[in-house]
Amino acid sequence: LLGVPLGHLYTCGPGSYKIPSLNDVPFKFNVSLLKGHPNVKAIHSSKAVGEPPFFLASAVFFAIKDAIRAARAEVGNSDWFPLDNPATPERIRMACLDEFTEPFIGSEFRPNLSV
């Protein structure tokens, strides 16, 4: 990019990244990956980077956990609570303490996976 010195960030973080839309695809799109040409410098010959979506997706899980923490604080409970991944609707609901869920929850309660 022009105007950005070498060694400096192009953006100030993931919030300035704009997700491509249909209008960003060129009219003549003839790009393909080379078949049978391994990338010897990458893990398992990968041809893409998956770290940003992998780590940014964890923000959703921690946002859910913060929301549960706020719901528990409303009823006066600030104790640590387990929330296993994936955060299923059952796990989220049972982690929010209220008069309906409190009789069923012990200190070691972990809801079953719903799949």
Order of alpha helices (4+ residues) and beta strands (2+ residues): alpha-alpha
